[in-house]
């Protein structure tokens, strides 16, 4: 378990800037439109100038758009100009495959299933941890108010809910127990439903809630601002003993006007330099050598780190027959397809809990 002092996040919703850190990133005879979910903006604000300092990126300018993952995905599906997309969850890229704007084999086009960085689910609390929040059961204490975004629009909300669901259901084996926990959380402890992880953090910053379920990288970035934050806005963060591995994929849009430049940029994300920048900005790298070299940046011990692959294998068991009309006859759903169908789709169990105000 890791606990750190962190300051409140500077509010930053959707939108972009052409001069992160005072450096122009828009100039160049080539251009890349990056459409991403809100959370990794601090990482891209360092990554893009570093890429432009390389020979491959020196003549490539950038435009950026950040917002709730699901909302961003739907915009690209409607053909908003985009060259590279980075979303919180795989289904937001799957939507683009169905829309014909991302190649079906996108996961094999780059290393690590086209996932250049990730994080783990953390619990952010007020400074001094006055409610003594240490683990998932503590969120259900009487009077504890929890802030987490709406899973209908936010990919981070899905990760946030999967962490306690997996912990309480033993990785989906006891699904009823996991859903009972989520139902209690939604019914008795979640009072507001921000659209994105960034909006959820801003809500917490403004004084609402006792606990913010968030990404570890958000907490790390907040910690670095502790020295300049007012005392009333300082917070701690906790990594629960059981939490969830967050994987944030990237893809090149096949309708891009400059696929070559887009590919160069995505390739840079997986270089050692790119991976070190992700780590320095609080995101967990995926290259083994950089993971080892930056281990000290991610303190604490996680007893059990659940993954979408493991959870999907359990939740998708026995689904072959009911999905025979999808062209997958004889095969169970796996990964996000299984998890989304069982928990977050229009007929998903967690979606129904939210629709019913916490009643399972």
C-alpha positions in Angstrom: 0.0 0.0 0.0 1.3 3.4 -0.9 0.3 6.7 0.6 1.6 10.1 -0.6 0.8 13.7 0.0 -0.7 15.3 -3.0 -2.0 18.7 -4.0 -5.1 19.4 -5.9 -5.1 19.0 -9.6 -5.2 22.1 -11.7 -8.5 22.0 -13.5 -8.2 21.0 -17.1 -11.1 19.8 -19.0 -11.4 19.3 -22.8 -9.5 21.4 -25.2 -5.9 21.8 -26.1 -3.0 24.2 -26.3 -0.5 24.9 -29.1 2.2 25.9 -26.6 2.5 23.3 -23.7 5.2 24.6 -21.4 5.6 27.6 -23.6 6.9 25.6 -26.5 5.1 25.9 -29.9 4.0 22.5 -31.2 1.8 23.6 -34.1 4.3 24.5 -36.8 5.5 22.2 -39.5 4.8 21.2 -43.1 3.2 18.0 -41.8 0.4 17.9 -39.2 -1.1 15.4 -36.7 -4.4 15.8 -35.0 -4.3 14.0 -31.6 -7.7 13.1 -30.1 -7.4 11.7 -26.6 -9.1 11.2 -23.3 -8.5 13.9 -20.7 -6.0 12.2 -18.3 -2.8 11.9 -20.3 -2.6 15.5 -21.4 0.3 16.2 -19.0 2.2 13.3 -20.6 1.6 14.4 -24.1 2.6 18.0 -23.2 6.1 16.6 -22.6 6.0 13.8 -25.2 5.1 16.0 -28.2 7.9 18.6 -27.8 10.4 15.7 -27.2 9.2 14.0 -30.4 9.6 17.3 -32.3 13.2 17.5 -31.1 13.9 14.3 -33.1 14.8 14.1 -36.8 11.6 12.1 -37.4 9.3 14.7 -35.7 11.1 17.9 -36.5 8.7 19.0 -39.2 5.5 17.7 -37.7 3.0 20.1 -36.1 0.2 19.0 -33.7 -3.3 19.9 -32.8 -4.8 18.3 -29.6 -8.2 17.6 -28.2 -8.9 16.1 -24.8 -12.1 15.1 -23.1 -14.1 12.1 -21.8 -13.0 9.0 -23.5 -16.4 7.8 -24.7 -17.3 11.3 -26.0 -14.0 11.6 -27.8 -14.5 8.2 -29.5 -18.0 9.1 -30.6 -16.7 12.3 -32.2 -14.1 10.5 -34.2 -16.7 7.9 -35.3 -18.7 10.9 -36.7 -15.6 11.8 -38.7 -14.1 14.6 -36.7 -10.6 15.1 -38.2 -8.2 12.8 -36.4 -4.9 11.1 -37.1 -4.0 9.5 -33.8 -6.4 8.5 -31.0 -5.6 7.5 -27.4 -8.5 6.4 -25.3 -9.0 5.1 -21.8 -10.5 1.8 -22.7 -10.3 -0.6 -25.7 -14.0 -0.5 -26.5 -13.6 3.2 -27.5 -11.3 2.1 -30.2 -13.4 -0.9 -31.1 -16.2 1.6 -31.9 -13.9 3.2 -34.5 -13.2 -0.2 -36.0 -17.0 -0.7 -36.5 -17.2 2.9 -37.9 -14.5 2.0 -40.4 -12.0 4.6 -39.3 -9.5 2.3 -37.5 -8.1 -0.9 -39.0 -9.4 -4.2 -37.6 -5.8 -5.3 -36.8 -4.9 -2.1 -34.9 -3.7 -4.0 -31.8 -1.0 -5.8 -33.8 0.3 -2.7 -35.5 2.4 -1.5 -32.5 4.0 -3.2 -29.4 2.1 -4.3 -26.3 -1.3 -4.5 -28.1 -0.8 -0.8 -29.1 -0.8 0.3 -25.5 2.2 2.6 -24.7 1.4 3.3 -21.0 -1.0 2.6 -18.2 -1.7 3.1 -14.5 -3.5 1.5 -11.6 -6.6 2.5 -9.7 -5.9 4.6 -6.6 -8.0 6.2 -3.9 -7.5 10.0 -3.3 -8.5 11.3 0.1 -8.3 14.6 2.1 -5.0 15.4 3.7 -4.5 13.4 6.9 -7.0 10.8 5.6 -9.6 11.8 8.2 -12.0 9.0 7.2 -9.1 6.4 7.5 -9.6 5.1 4.0 -7.3 2.1 3.4 -9.2 -0.4 1.3 -12.4 -0.9 -0.7 -14.6 -1.7 2.3 -13.8 1.7 3.8 -15.6 3.4 0.9 -18.9 1.9 2.3 -18.5 3.3 5.8 -21.5 5.4 6.8 -21.2 9.0 5.7 -18.4 8.5 3.2 -19.0 10.3 -0.1 -17.2 9.0 -3.1 -16.5 10.8 -6.4 -16.1 8.9 -9.6 -17.2 9.7 -13.1 -20.1 8.2 -15.0 -19.2 4.9 -16.9 -21.6 5.9 -19.6 -19.2 8.6 -20.8 -16.0 8.0 -19.1 -13.5 5.2 -19.6 -11.8 5.9 -16.3 -15.1 5.3 -14.6 -15.0 1.7 -15.9 -11.5 1.1 -14.5 -12.6 2.7 -11.2 -15.5 0.3 -10.8 -13.6 -2.8 -12.1 -11.1 -2.5 -9.3 -13.5 -3.1 -6.4 -15.7 -5.4 -8.5 -12.7 -7.7 -9.2 -11.5 -7.5 -5.6 -14.9 -8.4 -4.2 -15.8 -11.0 -6.8 -12.4 -12.7 -6.8 -11.8 -11.8 -10.3 -15.4 -12.4 -11.5 -15.8 -15.8 -9.9 -18.4 -14.5 -7.4 -20.0 -12.0 -9.7 -23.0 -11.5 -7.3 -20.7 -10.3 -4.5 -18.9 -7.9 -6.8 -22.2 -6.4 -8.1 -23.5 -6.1 -4.5 -20.5 -4.0 -3.6 -21.0 -1.7 -6.7 -24.7 -1.4 -5.9 -24.0 -0.3 -2.3 -21.4 2.2 -3.6 -23.7 3.7 -6.2 -26.8 3.8 -4.0 -25.4 5.1 -0.8 -22.0 6.8 -1.5 -21.9 8.3 -5.0 -23.8 11.6 -5.1 -22.5 13.2 -8.4 -21.6 11.7 -11.7 -19.0 13.8 -13.6 -18.5 13.1 -17.3 -14.8 12.4 -17.2 -12.0 11.5 -14.8 -10.7 15.1 -15.1 -14.1 16.5 -14.2 -14.3 14.2 -11.3 -11.0 15.5 -10.0 -12.1 19.0 -10.4 -15.3 18.2 -8.4 -13.2 16.8 -5.6 -10.9 19.8 -5.8 -13.9 22.1 -5.2 -14.6 20.4 -1.9 -17.1 17.7 -2.7 -16.6 14.1 -1.5 -14.3 12.3 0.9 -12.7 9.9 -1.6 -11.9 10.3 -5.3 -11.4 7.0 -7.2 -8.8 7.9 -9.8 -5.6 6.9 -11.7 -2.3 6.5 -9.8 -0.7 8.9 -12.3 -3.2 11.6 -11.4 -2.2 11.2 -7.7 1.5 11.3 -8.6 1.1 14.5 -10.6 -0.9 16.1 -7.8 1.8 15.2 -5.3 4.3 17.3 -7.2 2.1 20.4 -6.8 1.8 19.9 -3.0 4.2 22.7 -2.2 2.2 25.4 -3.9 -1.3 24.2 -3.0 -3.4 25.8 -0.2 -3.5 23.6 2.9 -7.3 23.1 2.4 -6.7 21.6 -1.0 -4.0 19.1 -0.1 -4.8 15.4 -0.2 -3.3 12.0 0.3 -3.6 9.0 -1.9 -3.8 5.2 -1.2 -3.1 2.3 -3.5 -5.4 -0.5 -2.2 -3.9 -4.0 -1.6 -6.0 -5.3 -4.5 -6.4 -3.0 -7.5 -6.7 -3.0 -11.3 -4.2 -2.6 -14.1 -5.2 0.3 -16.4 -4.3 -0.1 -20.0 -4.8 2.9 -22.4 -4.5 2.0 -26.1 -3.5 4.1 -29.0 -4.3 3.8 -32.7 -3.7 5.5 -36.1 -6.9 6.6 -37.9 -7.0 5.1 -41.3 -8.7 8.2 -42.8 -5.7 10.3 -41.7 -4.4 12.8 -44.3 -0.8 12.0 -43.1 -0.6 8.4 -41.9 3.2 8.4 -42.2 3.6 11.2 -39.7 1.0 9.7 -37.4 2.8 6.4 -37.5 6.1 8.1 -36.7 4.6 9.7 -33.6 3.0 6.5 -32.3 6.3 4.7 -32.8 8.0 7.3 -30.7 5.7 6.6 -27.8 7.3 3.1 -27.5 10.9 4.2 -27.7 13.0 4.2 -24.5 12.9 8.0 -24.5 9.2 8.1 -24.9 8.7 5.5 -22.2 10.9 7.4 -19.8 8.9 10.5 -20.3 5.7 8.6 -19.6 7.2 7.3 -16.4 8.4 10.8 -15.4 4.9 12.1 -15.8 3.4 9.4 -13.5 2.3 6.8 -16.1 3.5 3.3 -15.8 5.7 2.4 -18.8 5.4 -0.9 -20.7 8.9 -1.6 -21.9 10.6 -4.0 -19.5 13.9 -2.2 -19.3 12.3 1.2 -18.6 9.9 -0.5 -16.0 13.0 -1.7 -14.2 14.8 1.6 -14.4 11.9 3.7 -13.2 10.5 1.3 -10.5 11.4 3.8 -7.7 8.9 6.3 -9.2 6.0 4.0 -8.3 6.4 3.1 -4.6 4.2 0.7 -2.6 3.3 -2.9 -2.8 0.2 -4.3 -4.6 -0.8 -7.7 -3.4 -3.1 -8.5 -6.3 -3.2 -6.6 -9.6 -6.3 -7.7 -11.5 -6.3 -7.4 -15.3 -8.9 -7.0 -18.1 -7.6 -10.2 -19.6 -8.1 -12.3 -16.5 -11.5 -10.8 -15.7 -12.7 -11.2 -19.3 -11.7 -14.9 -19.3 -14.0 -15.5 -16.3 -16.9 -13.3 -17.3 -16.9 -14.6 -20.9 -16.9 -18.3 -20.0 -19.9 -20.0 -21.6 -20.9 -17.1 -23.8 -20.2 -18.8 -27.2 -23.8 -20.0 -27.8 -25.5 -16.6 -27.0 -23.0 -14.8 -29.3 -23.4 -17.2 -32.2 -24.9 -14.4 -34.3 -21.8 -12.3 -34.1 -19.7 -14.6 -36.2 -17.9 -15.9 -33.1 -19.8 -19.2 -32.9 -18.0 -21.8 -30.8 -15.8 -19.2 -29.1 -16.4 -17.5 -25.7 -16.0 -13.7 -25.5 -12.8 -12.6 -23.9 -11.2 -9.4 -22.7 -13.1 -6.2 -23.0 -15.7 -7.8 -25.2 -16.7 -10.1 -22.4 -16.4 -7.4 -19.7 -18.4 -4.8 -21.6 -21.1 -7.2 -22.5 -21.5 -8.5 -19.0 -21.1 -5.2 -17.0 -21.1 -2.0 -19.1 -23.1 -2.6 -22.3 -26.7 -1.4 -22.6 -27.7 -4.7 -20.9 -24.7 -4.8 -18.6 -25.2 -5.4 -14.9 -23.3 -2.2 -13.8 -25.1 -0.1 -16.4 -28.4 -1.4 -14.9 -27.2 -0.5 -11.4 -26.5 3.0 -12.5 -29.8 3.3 -14.3 -31.7 2.1 -11.2 -29.8 4.4 -8.9 -27.9 1.7 -7.2 -30.5 -1.0 -7.0 -29.1 -4.3 -8.3 
